[in-house]
Amino acid sequence: MIGTLFSALIFLAVIGSGLAAGLFFIFSNTIMASFARLPAAQGVAAMQQINLTIINPAFMAVFMGMVVLSLVLGARALLGWSEAGAAWLLAGAVAYLVGAFLVTVIFNVPLNDQLAAVDPSSTEGAALWATYLRDWLPWNHVRTAACVVSLGAFVMAFARSI
């Protein structure tokens, strides 16, 4: 039973890290490049709206659910280190916790908070927008890569758990 439970949790981590990877990828690949082509006031206003809208039950269930899953699965990996797939499980958990969650909390959210505080049509808003694009996007690339690594590692762990 415990093996089946953990296989199910790993499967959920595969789905969750895949969803997170896709979300961060679309920002890195398309959304931010599109916003950068807009006049600054429009780019700021659009990103401010996204930052408000994204805090919803579906996103939070995936984003924070992955934190819980990563903590549980990381602990499982350490406690069952000799079991097949434990290293993959730990790698997936660490990649998500450090590369997605901590990077978001330490780098992206503070930048989002700064952007939320400006008037999109002000000169301060335009200046902050240039800085925001320069600073926010590389950290989003890190989140994207971390979620792809997490996804791959969880797939490998799942393959060894069934």
SVG drawing of the C-alpha trace seen along z (x, -y; Angstrom):
<svg xmlns="http://www.w3.org/2000/svg" viewBox="-10 -60 31 62">
<polyline fill="none" stroke="black" stroke-width="0.4" points="0.0,0.0 2.7,-2.5 4.5,-1.8 1.2,-2.5 0.7,-5.7 4.1,-7.1 3.8,-6.1 0.6,-8.1 2.4,-11.1 5.2,-10.9 2.8,-10.8 1.1,-14.0 4.6,-15.6 5.1,-14.7 1.9,-16.5 2.5,-19.4 6.1,-20.0 5.0,-19.7 2.3,-22.3 4.7,-24.7 7.4,-24.1 4.8,-25.0 3.6,-28.1 7.1,-29.4 8.1,-28.5 5.3,-30.4 6.3,-33.5 10.0,-33.1 9.2,-32.3 6.2,-34.4 4.5,-36.5 7.4,-38.7 8.7,-39.1 5.2,-40.3 4.9,-42.7 8.4,-44.1 7.2,-45.2 4.3,-47.2 4.6,-50.8 5.9,-50.7 2.6,-51.8 0.7,-49.0 3.4,-46.4 3.3,-47.5 -0.5,-47.5 -0.7,-44.0 1.9,-42.5 0.2,-44.1 -3.0,-42.4 -1.4,-39.1 0.2,-39.3 -3.2,-39.9 -5.0,-37.3 -2.5,-34.5 -3.2,-34.3 -6.1,-32.0 -7.1,-28.6 -5.9,-26.5 -2.5,-28.2 -2.0,-28.1 -3.0,-24.4 -0.3,-23.5 2.4,-25.9 2.0,-25.3 0.9,-21.7 4.2,-21.1 6.0,-22.5 4.2,-20.1 4.8,-17.1 8.4,-18.0 8.9,-18.1 7.1,-14.8 8.9,-13.1 12.3,-14.6 11.9,-13.2 10.8,-9.9 13.9,-9.8 16.2,-10.5 14.5,-7.9 14.5,-5.3 17.9,-6.2 18.7,-2.6 15.5,-2.2 15.4,-2.4 14.8,-5.9 15.6,-7.7 18.2,-9.9 15.9,-10.9 13.2,-11.7 15.5,-13.9 16.7,-15.6 13.2,-16.4 12.2,-17.7 15.3,-19.9 15.0,-21.3 11.5,-22.4 12.0,-23.7 15.1,-25.7 14.7,-26.5 11.0,-27.2 9.7,-28.0 12.7,-29.8 13.6,-31.7 10.0,-32.9 9.9,-34.0 13.3,-35.6 13.5,-37.2 10.3,-37.2 7.8,-38.2 9.7,-41.2 10.0,-42.5 6.3,-41.9 5.6,-43.8 7.7,-46.8 5.9,-46.8 2.5,-46.7 3.4,-49.9 3.9,-52.1 1.5,-54.0 1.9,-52.4 1.7,-55.7 4.3,-57.5 8.0,-58.0 8.8,-56.0 6.7,-53.2 8.5,-53.3 11.9,-53.3 10.9,-50.4 9.5,-48.4 12.9,-48.4 14.6,-47.2 11.8,-44.7 12.2,-43.1 16.0,-42.9 15.8,-41.4 12.6,-39.4 13.1,-37.4 16.4,-35.7 15.0,-34.4 12.0,-33.1 14.4,-31.2 15.8,-29.6 12.3,-28.7 11.6,-27.2 14.8,-25.1 14.3,-24.0 10.8,-22.8 12.0,-20.9 14.7,-19.3 12.2,-18.5 9.8,-17.0 12.5,-14.8 13.7,-13.6 10.2,-12.8 9.5,-10.9 12.6,-8.8 11.6,-8.3 8.1,-7.3 9.5,-4.8 11.4,-3.1 8.5,-3.1 6.1,-1.0"/>
</svg>
